[in-house]
Amino acid sequence: MTIRSLSSFSRQQQEGHSEMAATEEKAKAAADREEKNIENDGQETEAVEKFPPEEEAALLAESNTSKTEANSLFASSKYEAAITKYDEAVATCPNYLDYELAVLRSNIAACHLKLEQWKEAVSTATAALDGLDRIDKEEALRVDEAAKAKAAEDDVEEEIVSSGAGSAATAPIEEDEEDAKRRKRKEDVLRIRAKALMRRARARSEKGGWSDLSGAEEDYKLLAQMTNLAPADAKLVRTQLRLLPPRTKAAQEKETAEMWSKLKDLGNGILKPFGLSTENFQMVKDEKTGGYSMNFNQGAGK
């Protein structure tokens, strides 16, 4: 190998090492970014970019104006126009204001119910409930952190107070303004959750089919556990929980029969060149488990 070749080979090695180092550095940086996006419980989080307070207030005011117009259109039975206005309110509202967006989407679901647009009603009610779930998750995290901070504070106090002061009766904790706001927000979230669940359950029940009827049952079961329902709504929930199970079972049997019919047609097409048909295979249902077993009968269908 000539000196020039050795020099070229050396440069190639150096370039290769540099590329490998750069690749490793990029991989390490990506891993660091990924690690920062993972919470202690393993859940991925996205950084939410918020507007400055003044801009947020202006956007929310604009959204509320569209919402008020939409409410008036709904009251006038102009449901399509109301949906358009509610959509404008959603588009204007900052995307991190989950409660305000949940209210709007629950209202849109109500419009779709009036128009008997069951699929759209299910979709928008589900979007509302997803937003409320995020609020509940954030509140649970806040409560957990507050409890840990309070426990740490109590540990410090136990070390510095005298035994006499420590045995004195603890003064009752009064609800401050922030606590009152949180309690009010929790009540509001429960109220909107009940509305969104009622609307999704109704839409699923009307849409029909095994999957949607099962989903409606689950929604009504959740509603049955809530204590903030109006008497009329609570009565409706009890009625639906009585009526839905036989409907769900009938839909399941119908869809299962249709599935077997399609599979039978497909099987006959495949087996025909071999002089066989699905009649040679008998599906036997186990009434105890609901499962099926297959028996082969060579003489069947002849």
N, C-alpha and C positions, 0 to 999 in steps of 0.2 A: 504494500500500500504506500503511495507517494505521500510526501509532506502535505501537498494540497488536499489529498483525499482525507488524510488524518485531520487536517484543520476543518474540512467540511463536515466530517463525521462528528467532530467535537462540537461544532456549532449546532448541528442537528440534535445532539444529546442535550445541549444547554436549552435549546428551544423547547425540546420535549419536556424537560424538567420544569421549565417556566410555565408551559401550558398546563401540566399536571398540578403545579402549585396554584395556578390561577383557578383551575377547576375545583381543587380542594377548598380554596378560599371562598368561592361562590357557594359551594355546598354547605360549608360551615355557616356562612352568612344566612343562607336560606333556612338552615336548621335553627339558628338563633331566632330568626323571625318567627318560625313556626312555634318554637318554644314559648315565645312571648304571647302568642295567640291562644295558648292553652291555659285554661284555668286550673286550679288545684284539683278540681273534680273531673278533669279530663274533657270538659266542654269547650268547644271552639267559640271564640268571641270575636266580634268585629268592632273596631273602633268607630264610634258614632260621632260624626262631625255635626256639631250643633251651631245654629245661627246665634249671633249676638242677641242679647235680650230684647233690644228695641226692634230688630228685624223679625225675630220670632213673634213678638206681640203683634206686629203689623200683619204678618202672614196669617196668624191665627184669627185676627179680626176680619180679614178678607174672607177666610174660610167660613167663619161663622155667619157672615153676611149671605154667602151662597147657601149655607145650611138653612138659614131662616127662610129664604126664598123657596127652597126645596120643600120645607115643611108646609108652607102655604099651598104649594102646588099639590102636595100629597093630600092635604085637607080638601082640596077642590077635585079630587079623584083624577088629577092629571099625572098619572104615575110615570109615564115615559118621560115627560118633561121634568118630573121630580128626580128621576134617576140621573138625567143629564146634569142637573144642578148639584146633586149630591156628588157626582163624579168631579165636578169643578171644585167643590169643597175639599174633596180628598186630594186632588192634584195640588191645591194651594197649601194645605196643612203640612207642616214639617213632618217628615216621615218617621221621626222618633217619638212623636206624641201618640203613643199607642192607644190611650184611652179615648182621645178625641176621634181618632181614626176608627176605633171599634164602634163608637156611637154612629158614625156616618155609615159604616158598612152594614151595621145591623138595620139601619133605616132603609138602605138600598135593598136588603133582603126582604123587608116588609113590602116594598114596591113590587118586587118580583113575585111575591106571593099573591098580591092583588091581581097581577097580570097572568097568574098561573104558569109562570116560568120557573118550574121546580128546580131544574138543574142550576140555573143562575142563582136562585135563592139559597140553595145548599152551599154553593161556592162562596158567596159573599158573607153568609152567616159564619161559615168556617173561618174565613179571613178575620172576621171580628173576634171570634173566640181565640184564634191564634195570638192576636194582639193582647187580649186579656191574660192569656197564659204567660206572656212575657212579663206583664206587670206583676203577676203573682210571684213569678220566679225572682224578679228583682227585689220585691218586698221581702220574700223569704230570706234572701241573701242579706238584706239590710238588717233584718231582725236578728239573724244569726251573728252578724258582726257586732251589733249593739249589745247582745247578750254576752259575748266574749269580752267586750270592753267593760261592761258593768261588772262582770266577775273579777276582772283584773283590778278594777277600782275598789271593789269590796275587799279583796285580799290586802290591798294597801291600807285601807281604813282599819281593818282588824288589827294591824300591826301597830297603829299609832293611837287608837282610842284606849282610854282606860277601861278596866274591867267594869267599873261602875257605870260609865257612860254606855258601854257596850250592852249592858243588861237593861238599859232604859227602853221604854216602848218606842217602836219605830213610828214616826209620823206618817200618816197616809200620804201617798203620792198623788198630787193634783195633776189633772190633765192640762198640759200647756197647749199653746196655740198650734204648734207643729203636730202634736199628738192628735188634736181635734181634727186637723186637716187630713191626717192619715186615716183616721177612723171614718171620716166622711168619704174619702176616696175609696176605701175598702167597701163601704156600703154601696157606692155608685157602681163599682166594678161588679159586685154581686147582682145588682139590678140589671145592668146591661147583659151580663152573662145569662141571666134567666131569660131575657127577651130573645137573645141570639139563639139559645138552645131551643126555646119554644118554636121559633121560626124555622130553624134547621130541621127539627123533628117533624114539623108539619110538612115541610117540603119533601123530606125523605119518605114520609108516609104516603103522600100523594104521588110521588114519582114511582113508587112501587118497585118490585124486583127484590130478590132475596137479599142482596147486599144493602140496599137502601132501607128496607124494612127492618133488617137487623140493626142498622145504624140508628133508625128512629127509636127502636126499643132501648138502645143504650142511652140515647139522649133523654128519653123520658125517665129512665132509671136515675140518671143524674139529677133531673129536675125533682124527682120524688124525694130526694135527700135534702133539698133546699128548703129553708124555713121562711124565705121572703116572698113566696108566691102569693098572689091574690087568690081568694077562695075559689073563684071561677076557674082560674088556671090550674089550681091544685086538683079540682074535680076533673078537669079535662085530662090531666096527667094520669089519674087513677083509671079513668075510662079507657084511655089508649093502652095502658099496660095490661088491661083485661082483653082488649080486642086485637092487639097486634100479634101475640104469639101464634094463634091459629093462622093468621094471614102469612106470617113469616114462614111457618112450616109448609103451607100450601105452595108458596112461591119456591121454596127449596125443593120440594118434590117435583114441581113442574120443570124447573130448570135442570134438575138432575136427569129427569126423563128425556128432556130435549138433548142434553149432552150425550146420553147413552145412544140415542137415536142417530146422532151425527157420527159418533164413533162406530156404530154398527154399519152405517153406509160406507164409511171409509174402510172399515175392516173387510166388508164384502168385496170391495174393489180390489183390495190387495190379495185376498185369499182365492178369488175366482180362478186365476190361472192354475192353481194347485188343486182344483176340484173340491175346494172347501168353501164354507161360508161361516158366518158368525153363529149359525144354528148349531154348528159342531161344538160351540163353546157356551156353556151355560153359566151365567152369573147367579150365584146363590147368596142372598142377603142373610146375614146373621142378625136376627131381630134384637138380640141382646146388646150388641155393640154398634149396629148400624153399618158395619163393614161388609165387604163382599169377598167371596172366594170363587174361583173358576174351576169348572169341571169340563173335561173333554169327552165328547160322545161322537165317535167316528161315524156311526150310522145315522146320525140325525140329518134331517133335510133330504133324505133319499126316498 
